[in-house]
Amino acid sequence: MTPPSKAATRYARASGWLRAHPTALDAVLALAVLICMITGSFASTGGPDGPTFGTRSPELRSVILMLVGAAALVLRRRSPVPVLAVTGAGTMVELIAGEPPAPVAMSAVIALYTVASRTDRPTTWRVGLLTMAVLTASAMCFSRTPWYSQENLGIFAWTGMASAAGDAVRSRRAFVDAIRERAERAERTRDEEARRRVAEERLRIARDLHDVVAHHIALVNVQAGVAAHVMDKRPDQAKEALAHVREASRSALNELRATVGLLRQSGDPEAPTEPAPGLAVLDELVDTFRNAGLPVEVACNPERTAMPAAVDLAAYRIIQEALTNVRKHAGPGARAEVSVVRVGPAVEVTVLDDGAGRYGEGRGAAAGPESAGYGPAADGGGHGLTGMRERAAALRGSCSAGPRYGGGFRVQAILPVTAGAGEDV
């Protein structure tokens, strides 16, 4: 890339300084207008051979009016309408008294442009038409030349062009500001959407991690306790329990690796490509609980494999969490039943148990699901029921949990199959 030249650098610095100091820029503009007006006052257009220069000189009155008009332009940004009034009045005086008049109208043209570029359109129309009418009428009525002379029509043309140019600049400035505002609003919206998606993804990963850790660690804890209890008297059963511990820990590591792999960056090694668990491996899940000493009966209709992946994963995780809570809280001798039934456009997942231990305490008519053994009331801050409800809500379904009549507990989730396609869980 070619570096900018010294002249371009100096120009950029000067223009930047002038934009930062608008009054100085207006002072430079006023000086340039003053020079042009004084120079034009020495020109004469009434000669027989055309315009001549140096054949006349401006009167003292004209010089004073040009100085006042140029000085007023320094304040054109702060007070555009008063500046137009001052310059317009000076122009009108020169058109009436000057013969031939000096070009004081140049300051009024600049002031009219400023009013049109810095006010609204109705103000531009009213002020522009009034200025155009007054100055043109003054030139036509008090000039010694015919009313249709080019000097008089020039006043009409320059005031009209000043109004039109100022209005065009104001419209373009408003258009650019609107585009910039829309871009900034779109940027803010994009950032908010990105934050929302990150929060949703973090919540989904947190639910998966909770389900994996809670399920497998609970099984490891149970099997380790069994192994420690029968280590001396029944070593064969202890070896079997330790084998289950090893299998549960390996399964937990695999699922954790698959879940954490979602957090890898593009340059990291490839994440595992194993599919997410679903009802196709429900029998393997149930076997882990049976090996841990929890009798589980399963009833599923043949259509369970036809569900979308998101619904399939949500149903699997809800069953996993519900059975984990049964194993942790239902007490010894409890039995569980799992059913997955396709009912029209939805699938109904139900997990029942007949536990009566700490899991079953406080299950009166007014007892809620938290007081029945799940969640914070049961083990000091768990999130099992919350996670199940969030999974169902993410698919526009519902999940309810509460004590059963006659003892035990029930978890029931209804997941719309059609709404689940393509959703994140």
Buried (B, 14 or more C-beta within 10 A) or exposed (E): EEEEEEEEEEEEEEEEEEEEEEEEBBBEBBEEBBEBBBEBBBBBEBEEEEEBEEEBEBBEBBBEBBBBBBBBBBBBBEEBEEBBBBBBBBBBBBBBEBEBBBBBBBBBBBBBBBBBBBBEEEBBEEBBEEBBEBBBBBBBEBBEBEEEBEBBBBBBEBBBEBBBBBBEBBEEEEEEEEEEEEEEEEEEEEEEEEEEEEEEEEBBBBBBBBBBBBBBBBBBBBBBEBBEEBBEEBEEBBEBBBEBBEBBBEBBEBBBEBBBBEEEEEEEEEBEEEEBBBBEEBEEBBBBBEBBBBEBEBEBEEEBEEBBBBBBBBBBBBBBBBBBBBBBBBBEEBBBBBBBBBEEEBBBBBBBBBBBBBBBBBBEEEBBBBBBBBBBBBBEEBBBBBBBBBBBEBBEBBBBBBBBEEEBBBBBBBBBBEBBEEBEB
